[in-house]
Amino acid sequence: MPEGSWEIRIGIKTREKNIVQIYVDGIPNGIPLDMGKNAEHPDIGYIADDLTEDDGVTNDKDLRNRGWMKAPEYFCMYPSGRSGRDDWNSLRRILGIYTLGDGKTHTFRMKSVLSSNTSDYFGYDYIEFVPKGLLETEDRY
């Protein structure tokens, strides 16, 4: 990975009934993430693009201010084929800006903070590494 500042995000499904603590390089990334909150929960604030007057532009900014993003436009849901952006269960959690590519080994870890006897699943669908310099010009794809 080229050296520089990168925004790290994870793609998740909000319907998972688990709470996880995320660690980057052994350091907790904020408070534990409640993966069971519906995307329309006030802490997230998802509004479908077709329910807004500006095709979701303002909602995208509001989500980002809360540390969230809708799934990318190119991401298609199975079996419907609709855009992941239109799926209120598919979101990206912004973990923050990190300096990477410096020749050091970096780690990413997720740990359930629920009791060990729970059978609830947790996980993520994908990780995105976006160069900090591209954040201002990034589109919904």
C-alpha positions as CSV (number, residue, x, y, z in Angstrom):
1,M,0.0,0.0,0.0
2,P,1.4,3.4,-0.9
3,E,2.5,5.5,2.1
4,G,0.0,8.2,3.0
5,S,-3.2,9.1,4.9
6,W,-6.1,6.8,4.2
7,E,-9.7,6.8,5.4
8,I,-10.6,3.3,6.5
9,R,-14.3,2.1,6.3
10,I,-16.0,-1.2,6.8
11,G,-19.2,-2.3,5.0
12,I,-21.7,-3.9,7.3
13,K,-25.3,-5.1,7.5
14,T,-27.1,-3.2,10.3
15,R,-29.5,-6.1,11.0
16,E,-26.8,-8.1,12.9
17,K,-27.6,-8.4,16.5
18,N,-24.2,-7.9,18.0
19,I,-22.1,-5.1,19.6
20,V,-18.4,-5.1,18.6
21,Q,-15.4,-3.1,19.6
22,I,-13.2,-2.3,16.7
23,Y,-9.4,-2.0,17.1
24,V,-6.9,-0.5,14.6
25,D,-3.3,-1.2,15.6
26,G,-4.5,-2.3,19.0
27,I,-6.2,1.0,19.8
28,P,-10.0,1.0,20.3
29,N,-11.8,2.8,17.6
30,G,-14.3,4.8,19.5
31,I,-17.1,3.2,21.5
32,P,-18.4,-0.3,20.7
33,L,-20.5,-0.4,17.5
34,D,-24.1,-1.6,17.9
35,M,-24.6,-3.5,14.6
36,G,-28.3,-4.1,15.5
37,K,-29.4,-0.5,15.1
38,N,-31.7,0.1,12.1
39,A,-30.2,2.5,9.5
40,E,-33.1,4.9,10.2
41,H,-32.1,5.1,13.9
42,P,-31.4,8.7,14.9
43,D,-27.7,7.8,15.6
44,I,-27.3,6.9,11.9
45,G,-30.1,8.9,10.1
46,Y,-30.4,7.0,6.8
47,I,-33.1,8.5,4.4
48,A,-33.7,6.9,1.0
49,D,-32.5,9.0,-1.9
50,D,-35.9,9.0,-3.5
51,L,-37.5,10.5,-0.4
52,T,-35.3,13.6,-0.5
53,E,-35.5,16.7,-2.7
54,D,-31.8,16.6,-3.6
55,D,-31.4,12.9,-4.4
56,G,-29.7,12.2,-1.1
57,V,-26.9,14.8,-1.2
58,T,-27.8,16.4,2.1
59,N,-28.4,13.1,3.8
60,D,-25.0,11.9,2.6
61,K,-23.4,14.8,4.4
62,D,-25.4,14.2,7.5
63,L,-24.5,10.5,7.5
64,R,-20.8,11.3,7.1
65,N,-21.0,13.8,10.0
66,R,-22.2,10.8,12.1
67,G,-19.5,8.5,10.9
68,W,-21.6,6.6,8.3
69,M,-22.1,6.3,4.6
70,K,-24.6,4.5,2.4
71,A,-23.3,1.5,0.5
72,P,-21.7,2.4,-2.9
73,E,-24.0,2.8,-5.9
74,Y,-22.1,0.0,-7.8
75,F,-22.8,-2.5,-5.0
76,C,-25.8,-4.7,-6.1
77,M,-28.1,-6.6,-3.8
78,Y,-28.9,-10.3,-4.4
79,P,-31.4,-11.4,-5.6
80,S,-33.2,-8.1,-6.3
81,G,-30.3,-6.5,-8.2
82,R,-31.0,-3.1,-6.8
83,S,-28.2,-0.8,-5.8
84,G,-26.7,-1.3,-2.3
85,R,-27.2,2.5,-1.8
86,D,-31.0,1.8,-1.8
87,D,-30.7,-1.0,0.9
88,W,-31.1,0.5,4.3
89,N,-29.4,-2.6,5.8
90,S,-26.1,-2.0,3.9
91,L,-24.0,0.8,5.3
92,R,-20.4,1.8,5.6
93,R,-18.9,2.8,9.0
94,I,-16.1,5.3,8.8
95,L,-13.4,4.3,11.2
96,G,-11.2,7.4,10.6
97,I,-8.0,8.6,8.9
98,Y,-4.9,6.5,9.4
99,T,-1.3,6.8,8.2
100,L,-0.4,3.5,6.4
101,G,2.2,2.2,4.0
102,D,5.0,3.2,6.3
103,G,6.7,-0.2,6.3
104,K,5.1,-1.2,9.6
105,T,2.6,-4.0,10.1
106,H,-0.9,-2.7,10.9
107,T,-3.7,-4.7,12.5
108,F,-7.5,-4.6,12.3
109,R,-9.6,-6.5,14.9
110,M,-13.2,-6.8,15.8
111,K,-14.3,-8.3,19.2
112,S,-17.8,-9.0,20.4
113,V,-18.5,-7.3,23.7
114,L,-21.6,-9.4,24.4
115,S,-21.4,-12.4,26.7
116,S,-19.4,-15.4,25.3
117,N,-22.5,-17.7,25.3
118,T,-24.3,-15.7,22.6
119,S,-24.8,-17.3,19.2
120,D,-25.3,-14.1,17.4
121,Y,-23.2,-13.6,14.2
122,F,-21.0,-10.5,13.6
123,G,-18.8,-9.6,10.8
124,Y,-18.2,-7.2,8.0
125,D,-18.6,-7.5,4.2
126,Y,-15.7,-5.5,3.0
127,I,-13.0,-2.9,4.0
128,E,-12.3,0.2,2.0
129,F,-9.0,2.2,2.0
130,V,-9.6,5.6,0.4
131,P,-6.7,8.1,0.0
132,K,-7.4,11.2,2.0
133,G,-6.8,13.4,-1.1
134,L,-9.8,11.8,-2.9
135,L,-12.4,12.4,-0.2
136,E,-13.5,15.8,-1.5
137,T,-14.1,14.5,-5.0
138,E,-15.5,11.1,-4.2
139,D,-18.8,10.2,-5.9
140,R,-21.5,7.8,-4.8
141,Y,-20.1,4.9,-6.8
